[in-house]
Amino acid sequence: MAAPPSRTVLRIETELKDLQQSPLEFVNNLETVDDNHYEWKGKMMGPPDTPYAGKTLEFTITYTQEYPLRAPTFKFITQIDHPNIHSKDGTISLALLQREWTPKISMRTILQGVYSLLVLPDHNTPIEPEKANPKT
């Protein structure tokens, strides 16, 4: 007899089910990777009136077994020129996933935070030093 799912897996499954039943208008194709609850993939629509408008931005989300005590990792697969997104590996600098992380933060809130970051970059916390100042 298989062991019951861990609290981590139950939380991850609940979050995915919630996002699939009540999807965010800017997120599509959110699903697990190879039925692995700890790996998700999806697509985010670029916000209007930004350099990403009309683009489909692919991303991955990786959870650890310590979730929700430890934040998941969000990475863009699609290469993006943005001060808070690493140009080589797609990792993001988002306060929600770092200094502001608490176990009460949901994946819905994270996705909304990432989308907001695309609209309003945080030039005070660039992920790469050369991206510190906006291009004029």
MIKOL-795493 format. One record per residue (C-alpha): residue number from 0; residue in three letters; x, y, z. Coordinates in steps of 0.5 Angstrom, whole numbers, plus 500, padded with zeros to 3 digits. Layout:
N
(r NUM, 'ALA', (X, Y, Z))
...
END
This chain:
136
(r 0, 'MET', (500, 500, 500))
(r 1, 'ALA', (503, 507, 498))
(r 2, 'ALA', (504, 512, 503))
(r 3, 'PRO', (499, 518, 503))
(r 4, 'PRO', (502, 524, 500))
(r 5, 'SER', (506, 529, 504))
(r 6, 'ARG', (503, 536, 506))
(r 7, 'THR', (508, 539, 501))
(r 8, 'VAL', (505, 535, 495))
(r 9, 'LEU', (498, 536, 498))
(r 10, 'ARG', (499, 544, 498))
(r 11, 'ILE', (502, 544, 491))
(r 12, 'GLU', (496, 540, 488))
(r 13, 'THR', (491, 544, 492))
(r 14, 'GLU', (495, 550, 489))
(r 15, 'LEU', (495, 547, 482))
(r 16, 'LYS', (488, 545, 482))
(r 17, 'ASP', (486, 552, 484))
(r 18, 'LEU', (489, 555, 478))
(r 19, 'GLN', (487, 551, 473))
(r 20, 'GLN', (479, 551, 476))
(r 21, 'SER', (480, 559, 477))
(r 22, 'PRO', (485, 561, 472))
(r 23, 'LEU', (489, 568, 471))
(r 24, 'GLU', (487, 571, 465))
(r 25, 'PHE', (495, 572, 463))
(r 26, 'VAL', (497, 565, 465))
(r 27, 'ASN', (496, 559, 460))
(r 28, 'ASN', (498, 551, 460))
(r 29, 'LEU', (499, 551, 467))
(r 30, 'GLU', (501, 544, 469))
(r 31, 'THR', (506, 539, 472))
(r 32, 'VAL', (512, 536, 468))
(r 33, 'ASP', (512, 529, 467))
(r 34, 'ASP', (507, 528, 473))
(r 35, 'ASN', (512, 531, 478))
(r 36, 'HIS', (508, 535, 483))
(r 37, 'TYR', (515, 539, 484))
(r 38, 'GLU', (516, 541, 477))
(r 39, 'TRP', (511, 546, 473))
(r 40, 'LYS', (511, 549, 467))
(r 41, 'GLY', (506, 554, 464))
(r 42, 'LYS', (506, 560, 459))
(r 43, 'MET', (505, 568, 461))
(r 44, 'MET', (502, 573, 456))
(r 45, 'GLY', (506, 579, 456))
(r 46, 'PRO', (502, 585, 459))
(r 47, 'PRO', (499, 590, 454))
(r 48, 'ASP', (503, 597, 453))
(r 49, 'THR', (510, 593, 455))
(r 50, 'PRO', (516, 591, 451))
(r 51, 'TYR', (513, 584, 452))
(r 52, 'ALA', (506, 585, 449))
(r 53, 'GLY', (503, 580, 444))
(r 54, 'LYS', (509, 575, 447))
(r 55, 'THR', (508, 568, 450))
(r 56, 'LEU', (513, 567, 455))
(r 57, 'GLU', (514, 560, 458))
(r 58, 'PHE', (516, 559, 465))
(r 59, 'THR', (518, 553, 470))
(r 60, 'ILE', (516, 553, 477))
(r 61, 'THR', (520, 548, 482))
(r 62, 'TYR', (518, 547, 489))
(r 63, 'THR', (523, 543, 494))
(r 64, 'GLN', (520, 538, 499))
(r 65, 'GLU', (521, 544, 504))
(r 66, 'TYR', (515, 548, 501))
(r 67, 'PRO', (512, 552, 503))
(r 68, 'LEU', (517, 554, 509))
(r 69, 'ARG', (522, 555, 503))
(r 70, 'ALA', (520, 559, 497))
(r 71, 'PRO', (519, 555, 490))
(r 72, 'THR', (524, 558, 484))
(r 73, 'PHE', (521, 561, 478))
(r 74, 'LYS', (525, 561, 472))
(r 75, 'PHE', (523, 564, 465))
(r 76, 'ILE', (525, 559, 459))
(r 77, 'THR', (523, 565, 454))
(r 78, 'GLN', (529, 569, 454))
(r 79, 'ILE', (527, 576, 456))
(r 80, 'ASP', (531, 583, 457))
(r 81, 'HIS', (528, 585, 464))
(r 82, 'PRO', (532, 588, 469))
(r 83, 'ASN', (529, 583, 474))
(r 84, 'ILE', (530, 577, 470))
(r 85, 'HIS', (537, 574, 469))
(r 86, 'SER', (539, 574, 462))
(r 87, 'LYS', (542, 567, 462))
(r 88, 'ASP', (538, 563, 466))
(r 89, 'GLY', (531, 566, 467))
(r 90, 'THR', (531, 567, 474))
(r 91, 'ILE', (528, 573, 477))
(r 92, 'SER', (529, 578, 483))
(r 93, 'LEU', (522, 578, 486))
(r 94, 'ALA', (521, 580, 493))
(r 95, 'LEU', (516, 575, 494))
(r 96, 'LEU', (520, 570, 493))
(r 97, 'GLN', (526, 572, 497))
(r 98, 'ARG', (526, 577, 503))
(r 99, 'GLU', (518, 577, 503))
(r 100, 'TRP', (517, 570, 503))
(r 101, 'THR', (512, 567, 508))
(r 102, 'PRO', (509, 560, 507))
(r 103, 'LYS', (502, 564, 507))
(r 104, 'ILE', (504, 566, 500))
(r 105, 'SER', (500, 562, 494))
(r 106, 'MET', (502, 561, 487))
(r 107, 'ARG', (497, 565, 485))
(r 108, 'THR', (500, 571, 489))
(r 109, 'ILE', (507, 569, 486))
(r 110, 'LEU', (504, 569, 479))
(r 111, 'GLN', (501, 576, 480))
(r 112, 'GLY', (507, 579, 482))
(r 113, 'VAL', (511, 576, 476))
(r 114, 'TYR', (506, 579, 472))
(r 115, 'SER', (506, 586, 476))
(r 116, 'LEU', (514, 586, 475))
(r 117, 'LEU', (514, 585, 468))
(r 118, 'VAL', (509, 592, 468))
(r 119, 'LEU', (513, 595, 473))
(r 120, 'PRO', (521, 593, 473))
(r 121, 'ASP', (524, 594, 480))
(r 122, 'HIS', (530, 598, 478))
(r 123, 'ASN', (533, 598, 485))
(r 124, 'THR', (534, 591, 485))
(r 125, 'PRO', (537, 589, 478))
(r 126, 'ILE', (539, 581, 478))
(r 127, 'GLU', (545, 583, 474))
(r 128, 'PRO', (549, 590, 475))
(r 129, 'GLU', (549, 592, 468))
(r 130, 'LYS', (542, 592, 468))
(r 131, 'ALA', (541, 597, 474))
(r 132, 'ASN', (539, 603, 470))
(r 133, 'PRO', (533, 603, 465))
(r 134, 'LYS', (535, 604, 458))
(r 135, 'THR', (533, 611, 455))
END
